Amino acid sequence: MAFPSGWNRRARLTIPTAGVSASQTDFPVMLLWNGTSGNIPPEIYNNSVSSPKSDGSDIRFTSDEMGYNELAFEIVTFVPNSTVGSARIKIWVKIPSLSSTSNTSIYMWWENDNATAYAVTDTYGRNNVWTNNYLGVFHLNELSGTTAINSVGSNNGTYTGTTFPNRVDATYGYMQNFVKTNGNYVSIGSGSPWTITGNITVSAIVTVTSFTSNWQAIIAKGDTTYRLARNAGGTSPAFDRSIVSGFSQASNGTDITSGYHHVVGTYDSSVGSYCYVDGTPGTLTTNTDPTSNTTDVLCIGRNTLEAIRDWDGYIGEVRISNVARSSSWVATESNTLLSFSTFVLYYAPTTPSFNVFPYCGWTRKCQLTQVGTQTAATVTGFPVPLIWNGTSGNLPAEVYNNSSTSPMSDG
């Protein structure tokens, strides 16, 4: 039998409403163990007899306890260790419907020695985590090589500079240490899909080692398109866009020179621009002119027209989307990143039984859907008839046609 038969461990993970600013659709959630804190069961990272395979290839996720509805996920880092302080795990799971009014639960499955990992292009593989208008998702967790992987599935970046990549072990998983004096940056490209003149969101987790130049860049497509950077010579960030009449700036007065911060810039062509820090927006900039389209190269950690503006500090979890994320999306994303240990709660793992319905012996199933337009109001405990009267009905033909796949003669 296919999944979930053969999987010997399962745990419920719950996302309380407290961290969800408003209900979201197809929302990626971070699961983490950083060596000292996390939001996943210890079995996942402690290399015990009931842990997953050493590469995590037997890990699966579902939205239901029985394992009917699998979820797309990406394993970014999987380093289990019996010395748990040396273990590192980071996984992103796409939640189809994340509720702000009732707790959302998903289920994590593991321990199947015969399982193999999904390919990145599989239905529940990496690429399908990032389908909600993402163009770029750069975790920046590479230890070596020159490629900064884009988890969307195309348009990777290139590590450039001395002693780079320069991976560091950070609170929110591995990040890159961009050393300004080493000329460290990631070059992504200048053409499609980065020539975004309309709605856009760019974001990253950052730290500051030093501010030595005005406008040091977090994410920038040169100096004449869009850029998320230090605000002039201050201690806070800004999101700037070049427009026909000059430039439009959305600022945020939060000091980011100490600790980790989630910095976000958004532009909505019908509203204007915001710059967020840790989920809190600055003042709305109401200019709605489209962003200029230039051939400048999009980079992480550098403004290619002003190399003196290189970033000096950590950068990780970079996102670029061709949609203006809502304030509730940004706040919820900040929560899953910065407050991961309370954003997701885990329950003690159990061993699922496959000797009970529906796993043992049942070979056929189908989905029946009630049409909402025929419901006058939401009701509970309401009986619904399933009928075949000889000429019409609302059941699959197999149920009544006495075929080889029909139910037993007495149902």
N, C-alpha and C positions, 0 to 999 in steps of 0.2 A: 504493500500500500504506500501511497505518497504521503507527504506531510499532512497531518502531524504524527502519523504512525511511525514509531521508531525514535521519537524524541522523548527523552526520559526526564527532563526537568523543565519546569515552567514557573514563571513568577509574574505576579500582577504588578504593574507600575501605574501609579495614579497621579494625575496632574490636577491639583486642587484649583478651584476657581480664583483663589486669591492672587495668583500670578498671571491670570488671563484678563487683560483689560477689556476685551470684547471678543465675542466668538469669532474664530478664524477658520478658514478653509485651506486645506493642503499646507499645513504649517509645519515646518521642520523643527524638531525638538532635540536638544542635545542631552545625551547620556554620557556621564563622565566619572572616571576615577583618576585623581591626579596624584595619588600616593598618600594623601592625608584625608581627603574628603571626596564625596561623590554622591551619586543618586542611583546606584545599581547594586544588586545583591553581591556580597563578598565572594560568593561562588564563581562569579564571572571573572574575577581577577586574582584569586588566591591560589590558583593552580592545584586545587584539591581533586580528589577522585571523582567528584561530581561537577567539575568545571567543564566549560566548553573545550573543544579541540584547541591546540596551542595557537592556531592561526585564526580562531573564531569562525571557521567556515561552516560550522553547524548552527550558528545563531540565526534565529528567525524571529519575526514579530507579527502579531495579529491584533486585530481590534476586538476580538471576542475570545472568550475562555476556551471554546471548543476547537479553535484553530481553523475556522472556515475562511476567514477574511484576512489574508496576509497584507502586510504593509511594506512599502519600499523603505530601504535603509542603506546607510553607508557606514562602513567601518573605516574610520580615519586612522585610528591608532589601536593596536591590539597587542599589548605586551603584558601577559599575566606573569605573576611571580609569587612564589610561596612567601617571600619577604614582601609583604604587601606595600611597604613604602617604596619599593622599586617597581611596582606594577603601574602601568599607564594604559588607560582605556578611553577612547572617544568614539562615540557612535552618534549619527544623526538619523532620526526616524521621522518620516512624513506622516503627520496625523491628518486624516481626511477631514475630520470635523472636531475642532477644539472648542469646548464650550466654556463660556464665562458664567453660566447659570447653574451648572451641575458638574461635578467632578468628572473628568475624562479618564477612563482606564484603558490601558493596552496590555498586551501579554508578551513576555519575552520567553523564547523557547531555546533550549540547547541540550547538549549531551546526546549526540548521535554520531558514532564513529564512522558511519558510512555516508554521512552527508558531505556535499561539496558546496563551495561558495557560489553564490550567484555571480554571473558575469555582470559587468557594469551596465550593459545594455539590456539586461533581463527586466521583466516586468517589475520585479521587486528589488532590482539592483540599484547601484549608486546613482546613475543618471536620472532615474525616475523619482528621486527624492527632491530634485531641484527643477520641477516643471512649472512652478508658479511664477512665470515671467522673469526667471533668473537668466541672465546672460553670462555672468561670471560668479563663480564660487571658489575662492582660493583659501584653503585652510592654512597654507604656508607651514606645513609640518615636515617638509622634505629635509633629510639629513645630508644628502649629497646629490651630485648631478647638477644640471643646469635648468631642468624643467620644473616650473611651478604649475602643478596640475590644476586644471579647471574642472571641477567635479560636474559641471553641466555636460561635459563630454567632448568639447572642442575648444579651440582658441586658448591653448595653454600659454603661460607666460614664461619668460626666460630670466633666470637669476644672473645679475650683472654686478661686477665689482670684485674687489679683493676679499678673500676668505668668506665667500658667500656661495651657497646658503650658510647661514650661521644660526642653526636651530638652538633654541633655548627652552628649558623646562619651566613652563609658566603655570600660574594658578588655573587658567582656563584651557589647559592643554598646550601642546607645543606651538611656539610662535617663532618668528624670525627676528633677530636682532639686527636692525638696519644701522650700521655704523657710518656716520656721515663722512668721516675722514677716509673710509675705505671705498667711497663711491658706491655704496650698496643700494640697489633698487631692482625692481622686477619690471621688465618691459613686456607689455601685453600685445600691443598692435595699434594701428592707426585707422584701419578701414572698418568695414562691417564686421561685427554688429556694434562697434563702439561709437559710431557716428550718430549719437542720440541727441536729437534736437528738441524732442518732446518730453513727456513724463519720464522721470528717472529717480532712482534711489541708489545712493552709494553709501557703504558703511564699512566699519572695521573696529576691532578692539585694538587699542593702542596704549603704549606707555611713552613717557618722554624721558630720555636720558639728558638731553640738553637742548635748549633753544638758543641758537647762535645766529640765526638769520630770520628776517621777516618772511612770512608766508611759506614756511617749511611744509612740504607736501605729504599728505597721507595717500591720497589717490588723486591723480591729476592727468587730464588730457591736454598737456601743454599749459600755456598761459592764456589761451584764447578760446577755450571751449568750456569745460566744467572741471571743478577742482574742490577737493575737501582738504583743508590745510589749516595751519596756524593762522589766526587772525592778525595779520600785520606783525607787530612786535609784541603782541600781548601774550597772555597765558591761556587763552581760550581758543576754540576752533571756529571756523566759518566755512560755509558752502557758497562758492562763487560761481557765477555763470557769465560768460561773455555773451552779449546781445548786440543788436545792430547799433544801439545808441551808447554803448559802453560796456558796463557790466552791472550785474545785479547780485547783491550779497545778502545772505541770510546768516546771522551771527547767533552765538550762544555765549553768554558771559561766564559759563562754568570753567573754573580753573582746572586744567587737565595735567598739570605738571607733576602731580603725585598720584601714584597708584594706577590701576587699570581703568580704562574708560571705553565705553561703546559710543562711538561718534558716527552720526548719520546725517546725510544731506538728502533732502527730497525737493523735487520740483513738480508741481501739478499745474498744467497749462491753464486750468480754469480757476486756480486759487492763488498760486505763488509758491514761495520756497520757505523751507524750514531747515534749521540746523538743530539736531538733537544731541544731547549728552546724557547717557545712561537712561534713556527713555523719556527725558524731559525736553520739550521743545523750547527754542528761543522765540523771539518775536517773529511773527509772520512777515515776510517781505512780499508785498502784493503784486510786484511786477510779474506779468504773465507772458512777456515776449519770449519767443522761442530761443533756444540756445544756439549760438553760432556753430556752424559745421566747418571744421578745419581738418587738416591732415596731420595735426600734432599726434604724437604717439602717447597712448594711454599707459601710464606707469603707476606702480605702487611704490611710494617712497621717494619719488622724484617728479619735478616739473621739468620736462626736457628742454624748455626754452630758458630755464633759470636753474642750472645745476647747483648753484649756491643754496638753493632752497631744499636740498635733500633732507629727508627725515632723519632724526637721530633718536632711536628708541625702538621698542618692540612694535610689531604689527602682526595681526593674525585675523583669521575669519573675515576675510574681505568679501563683500557682496556688491554686485552691480546688477540692477534690474531696470527694465524698460517700463516701469510702472511707478507711480508715486505711492509708496506705502502709507497707509493711514497711521495716525498717531497711536491708535490702539495696537496695530501690528508692531510698530517700532517699540512701544513699551513692553509688549509681550516678548518680543525678540530679545530685548535687553534683559528681561527677567530670566529667560532660559539660558542666557549666556552668563550673566553676572551673579544670578541667584540660583544656580543650578541645583544646589543641595536641598532647597525647599521647593523649587519649581516642580520637581518630580520626586515622588515618594515611592519606595519599593516595599513589597511585602515578602514574607518568607517563602522561598521556593518550595514547590511540591512536586510529587511524581504523578503525572497524569495517568489515569487508567484507560487502557484501550480495550478492556474486556466488557465494556458496557456500551449501550446505545450512545452515539451512532457509529462508533468505530468498529464494533464486532459484528460482522455479517451483513450489514446494510450496504448495498452497492449502488443504489439510485437515489437521487434527490433532485428537486427543482425549486425554483423561487416563485412564490406567488406574491403579487403586489396589489395592494388596494389603491384604487384610483382616488386621489385626493379631491378631485372636482365633484365626486359623488358623496362627499362627507359634509354635512351641514355644519358640524362643529366637532371639536375634539372630544372624544368620549373614552371611557375606560371600561374594561370588562364586557365589551360588546360582541355578541355572537355573530359570526359571519357564515352563511351557508356555502358549501362547495357542492356543485351539482353537475351531473350529466343526465339529461332527460330523454336521451335517444336521438335528439336532433341538435341540441345546443347545450352549452355549459361553460364552466370556468375552470376545468381540470385538464391536465395533459392527457392526450389520447392513450398513453401507456397505462393509465390508471384503470381504464375500462375496456380496452380492446383485446384483452386476453392474449397478449403477445408474450414472447419469451422473456421480456423484461417487465412484465406486469406484476402487480402484487399477487399474493396468494389468493386463491379463489374466494376465501372468506374475508379478505382484507386484513 
